[in-house]
Amino acid sequence: MKRLLVILTLCFTTESLYAQRVNLRPDGISGSAGVGFAVFNVRAPNNLNLRVDDGVFAGLGVEKGFGAMNLYLTFGLSYLDTKGQVNYDYTPLSGSPFTASGVSFDANFMQANLGFKLKLLEDYWFRPYLEGGGLGGYFSIKYKNIPSAPKLSDSLLDFGSYYEGGVEVSFSDAFGVKLAARFTNNETKELDTLGNQKFRYLGQVYYLSALKAF
């Protein structure tokens, strides 16, 4: 009986020391809020002279550390606003095709991202990092200067992936800033007003965020 108690005590002590050393519990939550600008590179459609101007970006994010390997789980919400021009092409269910060249539009993206972040230097005031994950959201476009068009707006789902690199700078244990560059690869479902074609694009987002640790 004594031998069994000794073995159980040793096993419990060893497991406790291992758990303390690995520290699999999350470290806590940090939040961020930032603004910046976005650059769009249109991949498709190629036959409608679609041009998307540089836009503005605003985003909120949270992250939670795993306590191992400098890894963090990240989640964010972002809004992008832009404008551009396209050759409008829409065919109603019952009617003739309606087309127009060089139509101006306003567009915005509401996106959510979920990913993983690796901080190359975790316990330092200057922390470079790499991040990657998936994107999903909603794309909306509103056409201007064609009041006779049968459909003046279009909205549908937008999905893709992203990777990001940047650096965090701490001013104290609770506050800091983040300078980041994000690169995305997205596509929407087929848009009725783009000849039932998907909108595929590459995005580059450069932004500055304020950080707060809780």
Secondary structure, DSSP 4 states (H G I P E B T S, - for coil): -HHHHHHHHHHHHHHHHHHHHH--S---EEEEEEEEEEEEEEEE-SSS--EE--EEEEEEEEEEE-SSTTEEEEEEEEEEEEEEEEEEEE--SSS--EEEEEEEEEEEEEEEEEEEEEESS-SSSEEEEEEEEEEEEEEEEEE-S-TT-S--EEEEEEEEEEEEEEEEEESSSSEEEEEEEEEEEEEEEEETTBTSEEEEEEEEEEEEEEEEE-
